[in-house]
Amino acid sequence: MIELITRLLLAHIIGDFFLQPDGICKTKKERTVKGFLTCGGHSFIQAALAYIAVADWRCWWIPLVIFLSHWLIDTCKNRSGSDSLTSFSVDQLLHIAVIGIIAYSYKTSPGLPEISEPMLLYLLSYLIILMPTSIFIREFTKQWAPIDHTASLPNAGKWIGYLERVMILTFIYAGHVEGIGFLLAAKSIFRFGDLNKSKEVCTTEYVLLGTFSSFTISILIGFGVILLLKKI
């Protein structure tokens, strides 16, 4: 069952985050025919990815459940007009709950060639710490975002976050947890000059919130995967 859940989660994350650009997200929120069709098209992609992940071509009910549930959940979220951390979290938890119900109800093994569960879990963890975690941290910290932003490279913060979380996860899987401390120290040294010159407490606290959120999520996911692998 863990393998099936992992496969379906991989399909969900790829479709809901990596194959859904901002333009589609904005169009889905429109209360128009175009918005309705866009939401349906996105739900169809999610269903197709789930069907491929399971690869049991006779089991047509899985993509059907994914399509209907995804369309219903996304429609309710879009109609609520909320774009907060709470709505994002509830939306994702509902999708995960549907995946859990499908995995519990499915009694045979996936049809694709067998892939080791550790490899699937490692891949899933790296995907989670990229875009899903980035969106979560953005929604979590935006209420404290300073009004005045200093000039910076476009999307530099996002890519810095990607790289630091990949490094943290890699340090944990490689058994070199001490590397996390060196990474945090290096980042602190590079940011200390700017924050010290600005003399802005709110900016300093905002940066610390983002940094510690990024580190905490990565560490929890890394050690969570390790504990899960020990029980398999």
C-alpha positions in Angstrom: 0.0 0.0 0.0 2.9 2.4 0.7 4.2 1.9 -2.8 0.8 2.8 -4.3 0.4 5.9 -2.0 3.9 7.0 -3.0 3.1 6.6 -6.7 -0.2 8.5 -6.4 1.5 11.3 -4.4 4.2 11.6 -7.0 1.5 11.9 -9.7 -0.4 14.5 -7.6 2.7 16.7 -6.9 3.9 16.6 -10.5 0.5 17.5 -11.8 -0.6 20.0 -9.1 2.7 21.9 -8.8 5.1 21.3 -11.6 2.6 21.1 -14.5 0.3 23.9 -13.2 1.8 27.3 -14.0 0.5 30.5 -12.4 -1.5 31.3 -15.5 -3.6 28.2 -15.1 -4.1 28.9 -11.4 -5.5 32.4 -12.1 -7.7 31.2 -15.0 -9.2 28.4 -12.7 -10.4 31.1 -10.3 -12.5 32.9 -13.0 -16.2 32.3 -12.8 -16.5 31.8 -16.5 -16.8 29.0 -19.0 -13.0 29.3 -19.6 -12.4 29.0 -15.8 -14.7 25.9 -15.7 -13.0 24.2 -18.6 -9.5 25.0 -17.3 -10.3 23.4 -14.0 -11.7 20.4 -15.8 -8.6 20.2 -18.0 -6.3 20.3 -15.0 -8.4 17.6 -13.2 -8.1 15.5 -16.4 -4.3 15.8 -16.3 -4.3 14.7 -12.6 -6.5 11.7 -13.5 -4.2 10.7 -16.4 -1.1 10.9 -14.3 -2.7 8.8 -11.6 -3.8 6.2 -14.2 -0.2 6.0 -15.5 1.2 5.8 -11.9 -1.1 2.8 -11.1 -0.9 1.3 -14.6 -3.8 -1.1 -14.0 -5.6 -0.3 -17.2 -8.7 -2.2 -16.2 -9.1 -0.2 -13.0 -10.9 2.8 -14.6 -12.5 3.9 -11.3 -9.2 5.3 -10.0 -8.8 8.1 -12.7 -12.5 8.7 -12.4 -12.3 9.3 -8.6 -9.2 11.5 -9.0 -10.9 13.5 -11.7 -14.2 14.1 -9.9 -12.6 14.7 -6.5 -9.9 17.1 -7.9 -12.4 19.1 -9.8 -14.8 19.3 -6.9 -12.1 20.3 -4.4 -10.5 22.9 -6.7 -13.9 24.3 -7.6 -14.8 24.8 -4.0 -11.5 26.4 -3.2 -11.7 28.7 -6.1 -15.3 29.7 -5.4 -14.4 30.5 -1.8 -12.0 33.2 -3.1 -9.5 32.4 -0.3 -5.8 32.4 -1.1 -4.3 31.8 2.3 -2.2 29.2 4.1 -5.3 27.6 5.5 -7.0 27.2 2.1 -3.8 25.8 0.6 -3.4 23.3 3.5 -7.0 22.2 3.5 -6.9 21.8 -0.3 -3.8 19.6 -0.2 -5.0 17.5 2.8 -8.3 16.7 1.0 -6.4 15.6 -2.1 -4.1 13.4 0.1 -7.2 12.0 1.9 -8.6 10.9 -1.5 -5.3 9.2 -2.4 -5.3 7.4 1.0 -8.9 6.2 0.4 -8.0 4.9 -3.1 -4.9 3.1 -1.8 -6.9 1.5 1.0 -9.6 0.3 -1.4 -7.2 -1.0 -4.1 -6.4 -4.6 -3.4 -3.9 -5.5 -6.2 -0.4 -4.3 -6.9 0.5 -1.5 -9.4 1.0 -2.7 -13.0 4.2 -0.8 -13.7 7.5 -2.6 -13.3 8.3 -2.8 -9.6 10.4 0.1 -8.3 12.1 -0.1 -4.9 10.1 1.8 -2.2 13.3 3.6 -1.0 13.8 5.1 -4.4 10.2 6.2 -4.7 10.3 7.8 -1.2 13.6 9.6 -1.9 12.2 11.0 -5.2 8.9 12.0 -3.5 10.8 13.8 -0.6 12.9 15.8 -3.1 9.8 16.9 -5.0 8.0 17.9 -1.8 10.8 20.1 -0.6 10.8 22.0 -3.9 7.6 23.7 -5.1 5.0 22.5 -2.5 7.3 23.6 0.4 8.1 26.8 -1.4 4.4 27.7 -1.7 3.8 26.7 1.9 6.6 28.9 3.2 5.5 31.8 1.0 1.9 31.6 2.3 3.2 31.2 5.9 5.5 34.2 5.9 3.6 36.7 3.6 1.7 38.1 6.6 5.1 39.4 8.0 6.6 40.4 4.7 8.2 43.9 4.9 6.5 46.6 3.0 9.7 48.0 1.5 11.7 45.3 -0.4 15.3 46.0 -1.3 16.4 45.3 -4.9 17.3 41.7 -5.5 17.7 39.3 -8.4 14.4 38.0 -9.9 13.4 34.7 -8.2 16.8 34.5 -6.4 15.2 33.8 -3.0 13.1 31.0 -4.5 16.1 29.3 -6.0 18.2 29.8 -2.9 15.4 28.0 -1.0 15.4 25.2 -3.5 19.1 24.7 -3.3 19.3 24.9 0.5 16.5 22.3 1.0 18.1 19.9 -1.5 21.4 20.2 0.3 19.8 19.6 3.7 18.0 16.5 2.5 21.1 15.2 0.8 23.2 15.7 4.0 20.6 13.7 6.0 20.4 10.9 3.5 24.2 10.7 3.2 24.5 10.6 7.0 26.3 13.9 7.3 23.9 15.9 9.5 26.7 18.2 10.6 26.6 19.7 7.1 23.3 21.3 8.0 25.1 23.3 10.7 27.7 24.5 8.3 25.0 25.5 5.7 23.2 27.5 8.3 26.4 29.2 9.5 27.4 30.0 5.9 23.9 31.5 5.1 24.0 33.5 8.3 27.4 35.0 7.4 26.3 36.0 4.0 23.1 37.6 5.2 24.5 39.3 8.4 26.1 42.2 6.6 22.9 43.3 4.8 20.7 42.8 7.8 23.1 44.5 10.1 23.3 47.6 7.8 19.6 47.9 7.4 18.9 48.1 11.1 15.4 46.8 10.4 14.2 44.3 12.9 11.2 43.3 10.8 13.4 42.4 7.8 15.7 40.4 10.0 12.8 38.5 11.6 11.2 37.9 8.2 14.4 36.4 6.9 14.8 34.2 10.0 11.2 33.0 9.7 11.7 31.9 6.1 15.1 30.3 6.8 14.0 28.3 9.9 10.8 27.3 8.2 12.8 26.0 5.2 15.3 24.1 7.5 12.6 22.7 9.8 10.4 21.3 7.0 13.5 19.8 5.2 14.8 18.2 8.4 11.4 16.7 9.4 10.8 15.3 5.9 14.4 13.8 5.8 14.2 12.1 9.1 10.6 11.1 8.5 11.6 9.2 5.3 14.4 7.5 7.2 12.1 6.4 10.0 9.6 5.2 7.4 12.2 3.2 5.6 13.2 1.4 8.8 9.7 0.1 9.2 9.3 -1.2 5.7 
